[in-house]
C-alpha cells in the first residue's frame, strides 16, 4: 500500500532526472520502468510522481539489501584460527 495516495503528474524529463535515466529509456519501459504509468497529454508524456519516487526507493532498498548480503560471511567460509 503506497504511503502517498495523491497522484501528481510530472513531465517525462523530470521523471528521467529523478531516476537518473534517459527519457527514451522510460518511454520504452526499460531498466525496470515497465511498471510506471505514462500519461499522454497531446504531444507530451507525463509520469506519476509517486510511482517514480516508489521505484527509486525500491532501487535503493534493493541496493542496501544486496550490499548486506555480500557483507555477511557465509557458513561455508572458513575462518583462520590462531594456534597458541
Backbone torsions as a table, in degrees:
resi	resn	phi	psi	omega
1	UNK	NA	124.0	-178.5
2	UNK	-68.4	148.2	179.6
3	UNK	-73.3	-35.3	-177.9
4	UNK	-105.0	126.0	-177.6
5	UNK	-96.6	-17.5	-179.3
6	UNK	-73.8	145.6	178.6
7	UNK	-112.2	120.3	-179.0
8	UNK	-118.6	126.2	178.7
9	UNK	-86.0	135.9	175.4
10	UNK	-129.6	156.5	178.0
11	UNK	-66.5	156.4	-179.7
12	UNK	-63.4	-30.9	178.3
13	UNK	-65.1	-38.3	178.3
14	UNK	-69.0	-40.6	177.8
15	UNK	-63.4	-40.0	179.0
16	UNK	-64.3	-38.7	178.8
17	UNK	-67.3	-42.9	179.9
18	UNK	-64.6	-35.1	-178.5
19	UNK	-93.1	-4.3	-178.9
20	UNK	58.3	45.0	178.4
21	UNK	-128.7	170.4	174.1
22	UNK	-84.4	151.8	-179.8
23	UNK	-59.0	-39.6	-178.1
24	UNK	-65.9	-30.6	177.9
25	UNK	-64.8	-42.3	178.6
26	UNK	-69.2	-42.3	-179.7
27	UNK	-60.1	-37.6	-179.2
28	UNK	-83.1	-12.0	179.5
29	UNK	76.7	33.7	179.7
30	UNK	-96.2	170.4	176.2
31	UNK	57.8	34.9	176.9
32	UNK	85.0	8.3	-178.7
33	UNK	-94.9	9.3	-177.6
34	UNK	-65.5	-19.7	-179.6
35	UNK	-85.7	-7.9	-179.5
36	UNK	-73.8	142.1	176.1
37	UNK	-87.4	120.5	177.6
38	UNK	-105.6	128.0	-175.5
39	UNK	-112.0	112.9	177.2
40	UNK	-76.5	133.1	177.4
41	UNK	-131.5	88.1	-176.2
42	UNK	69.7	-121.9	178.3
43	UNK	-89.3	-12.5	-178.8
44	UNK	-92.6	153.2	174.1
45	UNK	-120.6	132.0	179.7
46	UNK	-116.6	158.8	176.0
47	UNK	-124.0	162.1	179.9
48	UNK	-89.2	120.7	-175.4
49	UNK	-55.7	-44.8	-176.6
50	UNK	-62.8	-36.7	176.9
51	UNK	-67.5	-38.9	179.4
52	UNK	-64.3	-44.0	-180.0
53	UNK	-65.1	-41.3	178.4
54	UNK	-63.7	-40.4	178.9
55	UNK	-64.1	-43.8	178.6
56	UNK	-62.6	-41.4	178.2
57	UNK	-64.1	-38.4	177.9
58	UNK	-63.9	-42.6	178.4
59	UNK	-61.0	-41.6	179.6
60	UNK	-65.5	-45.6	179.4
61	UNK	-61.9	-41.2	178.6
62	UNK	-63.5	-40.1	179.5
63	UNK	-66.4	-40.0	178.6
64	UNK	-66.1	-42.7	179.2
65	UNK	-64.9	-40.4	179.0
66	UNK	-63.9	-41.9	179.3
67	UNK	-65.4	-39.7	179.6
68	UNK	-65.5	-37.1	178.7
69	UNK	-66.9	-38.0	-177.3
70	UNK	-77.0	-22.7	-179.1
71	UNK	-84.7	-22.4	-179.7
72	UNK	-73.9	132.7	175.8
73	UNK	-71.9	137.7	179.1
74	UNK	-83.5	164.7	-178.1
75	UNK	-69.3	-25.2	-177.5
76	UNK	-79.8	-15.5	179.5
77	UNK	-70.5	137.7	177.7
78	UNK	-99.9	136.5	177.8
79	UNK	-100.4	148.0	177.3
80	UNK	-72.7	137.9	178.1
81	UNK	-110.8	135.4	177.6
82	UNK	-82.2	132.6	179.7
83	UNK	-107.3	127.5	-178.7
84	UNK	-92.8	NA	NA
